[in-house]
Amino acid sequence: MFLVLFFVLLIQFFTYWIFEPLGSFLEHVLEIRLFPLIALVGLILLFSAKTIEKN
C-alpha cells in the first residue's frame, strides 16, 4: 500500500514539475492587462491584408 502511495506521490510531483511552468507562462500571457495589446496586433493584421481583387 505504501509503495502505491509512493508512486502516486511521485507521479504527482513530476506532473507538477513539468506542467507548472507552462501553466504559469500561459496565465501570464493571457492576463487581462495584455488583452488590449493582443487585440491591437490582431486588428492591425486583419486590416493590413491586401484587398481581394474582383474578377
Secondary structure, DSSP 8 states (H G I E B T S, - for coil): -HHHHHHHHHHHHHHHHHHHHHHHHHHHHT-GGGHHHHHHHHHHHHHTS------
